[in-house]
Amino acid sequence: MKARLHHIAISNFKAFREFSLKLEGRHLLVYGANGAGKSSLYWALHTFLQSARKPKKDVEKYFDPANQQSLLNLHEQKGATPKPGEIALTLRDTTTRNDTTYRISQADHGTFNQPAILKGDLASDFITYRFFFGFSHFRNSEKFDLWPLFEKEILPFCVSTGGQSPYSMWQKIKSGDPNPYRLQGSPGADAYDRFRQNTLAFAGVITAVVDAISTEAQRFYDAHFAMDDPAKVALKLAVTTPPSATGSNQNNFKFTRPVIELGVQLDGHTVTKPQSFLNEAKLTQLALSVRFAASLVNLHESDLKLLVLDDLLVSLDMSNRMQVVDILLSETFTNYQKIILTHELGFFREFRRRIGNNHADWRFVRLQGSAAQNIEVKCEKSDLEKAEDYLNGHDIEEAAMFLRKAAEDTAKRYREWAEGKTLPPGQFFSLTDNLRAARNKLLVDIPATLYKKVLKNTPMAHRTLLLSSDDSDLDNNANLQPQDRAILKSKRRDLSNALTNDGWAKMEAVEAVDRVLEMTERVLNPASHGNTLPLYEEEVRRAKRLIDLLENVLESQ
């Protein structure tokens, strides 16, 4: 991406009276209780990007207090001098570092036909939990027709293989009325003929687009969700009723809207009513596969690409949610600037933990306030940062409590790094369990005797002196055959690498764990905080330095 979202400013729009948020090009993870403005932020970004291809009247209505479609803050409007409604986004060019601010309001349509916003709108993705409701709200007696959902959520962002806009093609025939001006004679006949041709062309394009999404959805599902399935899941998204237009006059004309259905098979057996047979988690996995496949198939070139998700995974348990989080953090979506919004604090914390060492690329915030008062952005500090704050305020007990939480989080990530796998979200392991498991795994790669007798307590400055600096002793040994001499040189290089690089890093990791374990019983054990021996500030500061050391080891991997 060449352009990144740098700053968001919103005045008198939905829940916001006056709102400002600096991103500085980073991804954003937002926690906000219900009513704190989380969804208003989602819709502000969505409205802003879509404004680039709308006429001025379709934008200014959101900021016009006299318009029934106004989205102005009701409480702000009651004031004597309400602020004008406005949404302003600042984009920063990552190459030149130049900033450009675009604005929309009742008086300003600064996004109209602007290439950066136009392309950004097509390339970005906005997904809310409502999309998944569209996959599960069908009654048992209803056909699983996804066209209404497809028309609203996916079609506007689709492209065909010929570069046509399926959405524009649909707008030409959406009304189902070939002759709205009731033309007579040849002009009327021509209108019906053009409508039939446009409908036929759209039928071919939409069928090809849906087929491409279906193929990608199966691939996506197999790659990310199929591993735990007891039966093989095959999905098929298809236009089962193509759009059609027949007749040449008002009396015999008939227009048929498209129908898109989702077919599912389990081990080759067709599931006739997916909404009734499959549980909500499985339906959500299928919906995610279709929705993300639509994004991956309809790739648009753009300097700005946002992926904005509002409470996307509310229907999944934490284990399944984190599976999706791993997908979002994978290479699949590396070209998107991600904005993740949630009203669940537990999910916010688990998502933040999963981000791990890449936290510098993210901003973590909490929205606080209400539409009636004001909504503010609060930096959501990590437990380690909170511990530092309490230490600076000389509140030792509170500092130790947050340090314990930070240590538990770091130990969990430490174990995951050492074992090379993610721990189940709902499964509890104590701080010492995770540290010892990580230590044992690291020692598998460092023979215990080598660690205890050679590596341990050897200063870093001396590590290069453990082996000969050259191979002259081997070259001068007349008892060695040339092939043996070559093998020994190769093994010596491997041993040198083990002592100076990977092996040394693992040794430092083991030593860091040992030192934290020594401190655990006294400072990081919550049961010890109620005893008669007081905690001393220097002890807690020393414990924090050890947790910092663990963090540094993780960041260096």
N, C-alpha and C positions, 0 to 999 in steps of 0.2 A: 504494500500500500504506500502510495506517495503522500496521501493526505490523511491526517488523523484529527478526530474531534478533540479540540483543545479546551473549549469552554462552553458552558450552557448557561444562558440567562433567560428567565421567564418572568413576565410581569402580567398580573391579572388574567390568568388563564387556568380554568378548571380549579384545582385545589390550591394553586399558587397565587399569592398576592405579590410577593417579591422573592425571587429564587435565583441563586447563583451557585454554580458548581464547576470547579476546575478539575479537568481530567488530565491535561497536559499530555495527551496522546496515549494514556494508559487505558487498560481495560477497567471495567467498573463492576463491583459487586455491591449491591444495595440491599440493606435490610430496612423495612418499614412496616410498622403495625398497620392494621386496616385504618384507612382514613388519613394516613400520613403523607399521601401524595405519590406513592409508588406508581400506581396506574396512570396518574396524571402526567408523570414524567414519560412513561411509555407513549401515551397518546400525543404529547407535545412533540416528541421526536418523529413519530409517525406522520402527524399532520404537517410538520415542517418539510420533510422530504417529499411528500406527495404534492405539496404546494407548487413545486417546480413545473409541473405539467398541467396545472389547473388555471383557468381564467381568473382574473382578479376578483370577480364577483363571488366565485366559489371559495375564495380564501378570506376576503374581508368580512364575510358574514359571521365567521367565528368570533370576530372582534367588535362587531356592531351591536351595541346594547339594544337597539330597536329590532333586531332580527331574531326570529324565533329559534334559529339554529345557533345562536350565540353560545360560546363556551367561556364567557367571562366569569370570573369568581363572583358569586352572589354576594358575599360579605364585603368584598372590595367595592362593589357597585353601590352598596348602601351608604358609603361614605360621602362626605360633602364634595370632595374632589378626587374621585377615583382615578387611579393611574390608568393610562391607556394600555390595552392589552397588547402584548408583543412576545414573540419567541425569537431569540437571536442565538445563532450558533457560530462559533469561531473555529475555523479549520486551519491547521498549521501544515504547511508543506514540509515534509520531513527532509527534503534535500536543501532547500533554501532557508528554511526556518522562518519563512514569511507567514504572517497571519492574515486571514481574510474573514471578515464577519458578514454574515448574511442575515437579513431580518424579514419577518412577516408581521403585519399588523393591519389595522383597518386602512391605514394610509400608505403602507409600504408593502410592495410585493417584490422584494429584492431577490427572490429565488427564481422568478419566472424565466424559464429557458436557460438558466445558468447551467453550463455543462457539468460542473462539479456536483451540483445537487441533482440534476436530472439523472446522471449516470449512477450517483450514489443511491438514489431511490430504487432504481432497477436492480442494483447489485446487492442491496441490503436486505435483511430478512427480519421481519417482526412477527413473533409467534407468541400467542397467549394461550392460557389454559382453555379458552373457548374453542380453539381448534379441536382439541381432543374431546370436548363435549359433543362436537359434531360427528364423532365416530361412534358414540355410545348412546345417543338419545333416541335411537329408533326403537319403536315397539316391535314385539316379536312378529306381528302381522305385517309390518312395513317392509318395503324393498329397501335394501341398503344402498340408497342412491346418494352419492357424494357430490353430485354436480353443484347443488347450491353452495356447499362449502368450497368446492374447487373454484367456482366462479368468483367468489369473494376473496379467498385467501391465497390462491395460487395463480390463477389466470392472468391477473394484472402484471405479473413478473415473468411470464413465459416468453420464450422466443422459439421460432420454428427453425428448422434446418436451412430454410431459404432466407432467413433474416427477417421474415415478416413478424408483425406483432399480432398474435392470436387475440389479444384483448381488443385491439382496434378493429379486427375483423368481426369480433362478436358484437361490438357496439353498433355496427352497421345493420345487424339483423336482430338484435336483442328485442326490439319492440314487437317483432312478429307481424309488422304491418308494412307491406311492400309499397303501398300507395297512400301515404298519409294525407296528401293533398287532393286525393280523389280525381287524379287526372283522367281524361277520357281519350279514347282512340289510341293512336300509336304511342303517344307519351305514356299513357297508362300501361299499355302492353309492355313497353320497354322497362318500366319500373318493376313489373312483376318478373320480367326476364332477368334483370340485373340482380334482383333479390334472390332468385333461385340459384344463379351462378355464384353469388357471394356465400350463400348457405352451403352449396356443394364444396366450395373452396375451403370454408371454415371446417366442414366435416372432415376433410382430408387432413388438414393441419392439426386439429385438436386430437384426432385419433393417433397421429404420429407422435405428438407430444406426450400423450397419456401412456402410450406404449413404451416410450423411452423412460418415463418416470417409473413405470412398473418394473422394468428390467433393473434399473438402478436401486429401486426399493428392495428388491429381492437380494441384490448384492449387499446392500447396506445391512439388511436384517441378518443375513448369514454371517457377516463380518462382526457384528456387534451384539446380537441377541440370541443366536441359535445354539451357543455352546451348551446351555443347560436344558435344552428342550428334550423331553422324553420321546417325542415323535417329531419327525421332520416336518417343518412348516414351509409350505409353498404358498406365496401370495400372488395375486394377479389383479392389477388395476386395469380396467378396460372400459371403453366407450361401448356399452351394450346397446344403446339406442342412439345412432348418429343424428345430429340435427338434420332436418329435411324440410323442404318447401315444395308443395305441389299446387297446381292450379294456376289459372291465368287471369282470374277476375275476382271480384269481391265475393261472388256467390260460391265459387268452388275452391277458393284458396284454403290451404291448411298448412300450418307451421307446427313442427314437432321439435320441442326442446331436447337437448342431449340428456342422456342418462349415463352416469359413470358409476360402476359398481365395483366393489372389492370382493374378489373371490379368494377363499382360503381352503387349503387342503392340509390334512394331517396324515402323514404317511400314505398319501395318495387318495385318502377318503375326503370327499367334499364336505365342507361345513356349510350347510345351506343358510343358516342364520347366525353369522358371526357375533352379532350383538347379543344373542341369547346364550350361545354355547361357550364363548371365550370370556375369561375373567377380565376385569378392568385393566390389570397390569399388562396382560397380553395385547388387548386392544390398543393400549397406549404405546406399546412397543411397535405395533403395526403402523399406528398413526405417525409416530416419530420417523419410522423408516420411509413412509410415503412423503412426509413433509420435508425431511432433510434431503431425500432423493430429488424432490422438486428443485431444491436450492442447488444441488450439485449438477443436475442436468441443465438447468437454465442459468448457466454461468454468464455473467455480464462483466465486461471489462470496465473497471472504475478505479479511480485513485482512492475513493472513500468506500469502504464496505463495513457496514454495521451489522451485528447480530444481536438483536434486542429481544430478550425473553422475559416475559412477565408471569411469574408463578407457574412456570411451564409444567412442573412435575408434581403437582399437588395430589394427583391420583396414585402416585407410586409410593411404595415403602422406601425407607432410607437406603436399603441395599440396592434397589433398582435405580433410585435416583443417582447414586454415586456412579453407577455404571454409565449413565447418560453424561454425568459430569466429566468422566474420563474421556468420553467421545468429544465433548465440547473443547476439552483441553488438548486434544490430539492434533496431529498434523492435518487432519481433514478440514479443520476450521482455522488453520493458522493465519490465513489471509484476512480474517475478520477482526475488527475491533469489537470486543464483546461487552455487552451491558446486560447484566443478570440482575433481575429484581425479584425479591422474595419477601413474604410476610412472616416466614418461619425462622426464628432465631437459631434453632438447632441446625437447620439446613444451611443457613448462612455460615455458621461456624465450621460445619463439616466441609463445605465447599472451600472455605478459606484454608482449612487444614490441607485439603487435597492440592491446592495451588502450590503449597510448600515453598520450595526455594525460588520460585519465579515471582515471589510477592512484589518485587520491585517493578514489575510490569503492570501491577494492578493497584487500584485505589479501592479501599474498603470504607464504606460510609453507612451511617444510620440516618434515616429521615425522621425528624422529630417535630411535632407540632400538629396543627390542624388547619383546615381551610378557613376557619373563622378567625384565627389568630395569625400565625405565620408558620411556615414550614422551613426548618433550618437543616443544614447539612452538618452532621456531627461526625468527625473522624472516628471510626471504630478501631480503637487501639487493640493491639495484641495483648495477651496476658503478660508477655515479657515487658512490653512497654508500660503496662499498668503497674507491674512490680517496680519498675524503675521510678515511676511517679511517686509511689508510696515510699520508696526508699528515700527519695529526695525530700519528702515530707516527714521523714523519720517515723513513719508508721510501720514498724517492723513486722508486726503480726499480719497485717493486710498484705505487705510486700511478700512475706513468706507464702501466704495462701495463693496469690497469683503466680508466684514463682513455681509452686507445686503444679498448678494447672499448665503452665508453660512447659515444665519438665515432662509432664505426662504426654503432651502433644508432641514434643520433640522426640521423646523416647519411642513413640508410636511410629513416627516418620523414620526414625533411625533404624528401627527393626524392619520396616518395609524396605528401606534401602539395602540393608544387609542381606535380607532374605530374597529380595528381588520380586516381591509380590505384595499386593494390597491386602491389609487385614480387613475382615468383615466389619462393616460399620456398626452393627448392633452388638458385637461381641466385645466383652470387657476384658482387658488385660491390665494388671497393675503396672505401675511405673517400674518396679524392680523386675517384674516378669519380662517386660519389653526390653529393658536394658540388658538383662542377662541373656535373653534369646539372641539379641543383636551381637553381643560379645561372643557367644558360642559360635555363631555363624561366621563371624570374622576370623575366629581362631582356626576354623576348618581350613582356611586359605593360608594361615600362618602356623606351621607346626608348633605346638606348644613349647617344645624344647628350644626351637629357634627363637621364639619370642622371649622365653624366660632367660636363656643363657647368652643370647647374642644381641637381640634388638632392645629389650627392656633396659632402661636407664642409660642407654648409649646416647650421648648428646648428638643433636642434629649435625653439629659441625664436624663430628668424628665419623659420620656414617660412611663417607667416601674412603676412609682409611682402612676399612675392614678387609678390603681386597687389594691385591697388587694393582698398581696404577698402569702396568703394561703387561704384556705376555712374554717378556724376555726370558723368564724362568722356564717357560714351556719351550720356547724356541731353542734354548741352550741345553735342553734335556735330550741327550743322545739315545736314551732308552725308549723314547716314544716314536712310534710309527707316524708318518705324516697324517694318516686318516685319524689316528687317536688324538694327535695334537690338535687337529681341526675340531674334533668333537669336544675336547676339553675347553677350547677357546669359546665355542658356542655356549657350552653349559656355564662357563664363567660369566659370559655376558648376561645370560638369563638370571644367574644368581645376583649379579650386580644390579640388574633392573629390579629384582625382587627386594633387594635391600634398600635401594635408593628411590624407587618410585612407588609402584603399586603396593608392594609389601610394607614399605615404610608408612604410607598413608593409612593402611589398615592397622598398623601398629599404633599410630597416633590415635586412631579411632578407638581402639581397645583401651588405650591409656585414658582417653577422655571419659569413657564409660566407667572405668575403674574409679576415677576420681569423683564422678557424680555419685556412684554407689556408696562411696565412703561418706559423702555428705548427706545422703538420703535420710538416714536414720535420725540425724540430729535436726536438720533444717527442713527437709522436704517431706518428712513424715507428719501428716496432720495430727496424729495421735500424740506426738511429742509436744505440740504447742500448748497443751493444757497442763503440762507438768510444772513442777516448782522451779525448775531451772529456766531462767529467762533467756530469750534469744538475744544475741548481740548483733548490732548492725553490721559489723565487719564480717560475721559469719554469713549473714544473708547476702551481703555484697559478694563474698567469695563464691557462694553458691550461684549467684547470678552470672559471675564470670565463667563458671564451669558450664552453665547452660549456653552461654554465648559461644563457648568453645565447641560444644556439640553442634550448634547451629553453623558455625564456621566450617567444621568438618563436612557437614552435609552440603553446604553451598559449594565446597571445593570439588565435590564428586561429579 
